[in-house]
Amino acid sequence: MNTLMYLACMLIWGLNFIAVKIQGTANPLEVSLLYRSAIAFVLFFVLYWLKIRPQQQAMPRKLLGTVMGFGLCSFALSYLLLYYATIYSSAAMVTLIFSLKVMVTPLMIGKAFKIPISPRVYLGGVFGIVGVAVIVLPNLHALSHSFLIGLGFAIAGTLVTAIGDTLSYYNNQHHVEPITANSIGMLTALVAIAMLTLVMGKPLHFPASLHYWAGLLYLALLGSFAAWLMYVYLIRSIGVVKGSYMVALFPAIGGTASVLLGETPLSLNLVVGIGLAMVGAMIALLKRA
């Protein structure tokens, strides 16, 4: 069962950015994220109400801020930044940069909670950065302005995701029930995105495109709900470190899908860069001997 959940999470999240690309821009990205968040919140709330609420004690108020912060970072800001990154650049590149999270998150947690950081994290980070450089630098002169903007969004989205991971670590240390945290976090994200959509004057629109709804439902049902739910139970069984190994394979999954869909041309630089990123992620996640 653990193996099936592991493979499912890896494939679902590895293809997330392809789904964003398929969803496209038939709606403003903020509106698409609003729909996604609404669907995921309803599912999490129903699960919380039926399974967790009857047996759970009240959560201390002092933890509400960090739980809401987790949702704002992990389900609102990071998603929106990575949406823009994927539209401006390519799913393969965004997946590659996002895989650097396995180095950035331990660094943030280590600095925030005074936890010693293994030298492997730094070494893995070097491999990951070199992997990105191998792909980008040789063709930097030919890259479009929008592609470079996309890279900036991808880096920002990865950093915000790592902040969300750090808040999640704090919540876990204080024994906040994961489904409760996800429910409150998703509600926080939903309210924030709704307010942003309202302030920006983005009209609510329901496109007739099958591609749009296929991408949206994939992201809401699988990316935001099913994969998160499986991951919660998976890390309880095998631990956070082993569970994080799936991120190391995201570049291979996202890059392969991007090439097959014709979004990214196959090249030696792409293969070498993805390989270096995967090696870096695996080095960073290795346990100490």
C-alpha positions in Angstrom: 0.0 0.0 0.0 2.8 2.4 0.9 4.4 1.7 -2.5 1.2 2.5 -4.4 0.7 5.7 -2.4 4.3 6.7 -3.0 4.1 6.2 -6.8 0.7 7.9 -7.0 2.0 11.0 -5.2 5.2 11.1 -7.2 3.3 10.9 -10.6 0.5 13.3 -9.6 2.7 16.0 -8.3 5.3 15.4 -11.0 2.7 16.1 -13.7 1.1 19.1 -11.9 2.8 21.7 -14.0 1.8 19.9 -17.2 -1.8 20.1 -16.0 -1.4 23.8 -15.5 -0.1 24.1 -19.0 -3.1 22.0 -20.3 -5.5 24.2 -18.3 -4.1 27.2 -20.0 -5.4 30.8 -19.8 -9.0 30.4 -20.8 -9.6 32.0 -17.4 -7.4 34.5 -15.5 -5.0 32.4 -13.4 -6.4 33.8 -10.2 -9.9 32.7 -11.1 -8.6 29.2 -12.0 -6.8 28.9 -8.7 -10.0 30.1 -7.0 -12.0 27.3 -8.5 -9.3 24.8 -7.7 -9.1 25.9 -4.1 -12.9 25.9 -3.6 -13.2 22.3 -4.8 -10.2 21.1 -2.7 -11.5 22.9 0.4 -15.0 21.3 0.1 -13.4 17.9 -0.1 -11.1 18.5 2.9 -13.8 20.0 5.0 -16.2 17.0 4.4 -13.3 14.7 5.3 -12.5 16.7 8.5 -16.2 16.9 9.5 -16.8 13.2 9.1 -13.6 11.7 10.3 -11.6 14.2 12.5 -14.0 16.6 14.2 -15.9 13.9 16.3 -12.7 12.8 18.0 -10.5 15.9 18.0 -9.8 18.2 20.8 -9.9 22.0 20.1 -6.7 23.3 18.6 -4.8 25.9 20.7 -5.4 29.4 19.4 -1.7 30.2 19.4 -1.3 27.7 16.6 -4.0 29.2 14.4 -1.6 31.8 12.9 1.0 29.3 11.8 -1.7 27.0 10.4 -3.2 29.8 8.4 0.3 30.9 7.3 1.0 27.4 6.1 -2.2 27.5 4.0 -1.4 31.0 2.6 2.1 30.0 1.5 1.5 26.4 0.4 -2.0 26.7 -1.2 -2.3 30.3 -2.3 0.9 32.2 -2.9 3.1 29.3 -4.1 0.4 27.9 -6.4 -0.2 31.3 -8.0 3.5 32.1 -8.5 4.1 28.6 -10.0 1.0 29.0 -12.2 2.5 32.2 -13.7 5.9 30.5 -13.9 4.5 27.6 -15.9 2.6 29.9 -18.3 5.5 32.2 -18.9 8.2 29.5 -19.3 7.9 25.7 -19.5 6.7 22.9 -17.3 10.0 21.2 -17.6 12.0 24.2 -16.3 9.5 24.9 -13.5 9.6 21.3 -12.3 13.4 21.4 -12.4 13.6 24.6 -10.3 10.9 23.3 -7.9 12.9 20.2 -7.2 15.4 22.5 -5.5 12.9 22.7 -2.6 14.5 19.5 -1.2 17.6 21.7 -0.4 15.8 25.0 0.4 13.4 23.5 2.9 16.0 21.9 5.1 18.0 25.1 5.1 15.0 27.1 6.2 14.0 24.7 8.9 17.6 24.4 10.1 18.0 28.1 10.4 14.6 28.7 11.9 14.8 26.0 14.6 18.6 25.9 15.1 18.9 22.4 13.7 22.3 21.3 12.4 22.3 21.2 8.6 24.1 18.2 6.9 26.8 19.2 4.4 25.0 16.9 2.0 22.2 19.6 1.8 24.8 22.1 0.5 26.4 19.6 -1.9 23.0 18.7 -3.2 22.1 22.3 -3.7 25.3 22.8 -5.8 24.3 19.9 -8.1 20.8 21.3 -8.4 22.0 24.8 -9.3 24.5 23.5 -11.8 21.7 21.4 -13.3 19.6 24.6 -13.9 22.7 26.4 -15.2 23.5 23.6 -17.7 20.1 24.1 -19.3 19.7 27.9 -19.1 23.2 29.5 -19.5 24.2 28.0 -23.0 21.0 29.4 -24.5 20.6 32.5 -22.3 21.1 34.9 -25.3 18.2 33.2 -27.1 15.7 33.0 -24.3 12.7 35.2 -24.5 12.0 37.9 -21.9 8.8 36.1 -20.8 10.8 32.9 -20.3 13.1 34.7 -17.9 10.2 36.2 -16.1 8.9 32.7 -15.7 12.1 31.6 -14.1 11.8 34.4 -11.6 8.3 33.3 -10.7 9.5 29.7 -10.4 12.2 30.7 -7.9 9.8 32.8 -5.9 7.2 30.0 -5.9 9.8 27.5 -4.7 11.0 29.8 -1.9 7.4 30.5 -0.7 6.7 26.7 -0.8 9.7 26.2 1.5 8.3 28.8 3.9 5.1 26.8 3.9 7.0 23.6 4.6 8.8 25.3 7.5 5.4 26.4 9.0 4.1 22.9 8.5 7.1 21.5 10.4 6.3 23.8 13.3 2.7 22.7 13.3 3.7 19.0 13.2 6.0 19.6 16.1 3.0 20.9 18.1 0.9 17.9 17.0 -1.6 19.7 14.8 -3.7 17.1 13.1 -2.7 17.1 9.4 -6.2 17.0 7.9 -7.2 19.8 10.3 -4.2 21.9 9.1 -5.0 21.2 5.5 -8.7 22.2 6.0 -7.9 25.5 7.7 -5.0 26.1 5.4 -7.1 25.6 2.3 -9.9 27.8 3.7 -7.3 30.6 4.3 -6.0 30.2 0.8 -9.5 30.3 -0.6 -10.4 33.5 1.2 -7.1 35.1 0.2 -7.5 34.2 -3.5 -11.1 35.3 -3.5 -10.1 38.7 -2.1 -7.3 39.0 -4.6 -9.7 38.2 -7.5 -12.2 40.7 -6.2 -9.6 43.5 -5.8 -8.1 42.8 -9.2 -11.5 42.9 -10.8 -11.1 39.5 -12.4 -14.5 38.3 -13.8 -15.7 34.8 -12.9 -16.0 32.8 -16.2 -16.8 29.2 -16.9 -15.0 28.3 -20.2 -16.4 25.7 -22.6 -13.0 24.2 -23.2 -12.6 20.5 -22.3 -8.9 21.0 -21.8 -9.4 23.7 -19.3 -11.7 21.6 -17.1 -9.6 18.5 -17.5 -6.5 20.4 -16.2 -8.5 22.1 -13.4 -10.1 18.9 -12.1 -6.8 17.1 -12.2 -5.2 19.9 -10.1 -8.1 20.1 -7.7 -9.0 16.5 -7.2 -5.6 14.9 -7.6 -3.0 17.6 -7.0 -4.7 19.5 -4.1 -6.7 16.7 -2.4 -5.9 13.1 -3.2 -2.1 13.4 -3.3 -2.0 15.6 -0.2 -4.2 13.0 1.6 -2.1 10.1 0.6 1.1 12.0 1.5 -0.2 12.6 5.0 -0.6 8.9 5.7 2.5 8.0 3.8 4.9 10.1 5.9 3.3 8.7 9.0 4.4 5.3 7.9 7.8 5.8 6.2 8.8 9.2 7.6 9.4 12.6 6.0 12.9 11.9 4.6 11.9 8.8 2.6 8.7 10.5 1.6 10.6 13.4 0.2 12.6 11.2 -2.2 9.7 11.5 -4.7 10.7 15.1 -5.3 14.0 14.0 -6.7 12.2 12.4 -9.6 9.9 15.3 -10.4 12.3 16.8 -13.0 12.4 13.5 -14.9 8.6 13.1 -14.8 7.8 16.7 -15.7 10.6 17.0 -18.3 9.6 13.8 -20.0 6.0 14.8 -20.2 7.0 18.3 -21.5 9.0 16.7 -24.3 6.3 14.3 -25.2 3.8 17.1 -25.4 6.1 19.0 -27.7 6.4 21.9 -25.3 10.2 21.5 -24.7 12.7 20.2 -27.4 14.8 17.2 -26.4 18.4 18.2 -26.0 21.6 16.9 -24.3 21.6 20.0 -22.1 18.1 19.1 -20.9 18.9 15.5 -20.1 22.2 16.4 -18.3 20.5 19.3 -16.4 17.7 17.1 -15.2 20.1 14.3 -14.3 22.2 16.7 -12.2 19.1 18.0 -10.4 18.0 14.5 -9.6 21.4 13.6 -8.2 21.5 16.7 -6.2 18.1 16.0 -4.7 19.1 12.5 -3.8 22.3 13.6 -2.2 20.5 16.2 -0.1 17.9 13.7 1.1 20.4 11.0 2.1 20.4 10.1 5.8 23.6 10.5 7.7 25.6 7.2 8.0 
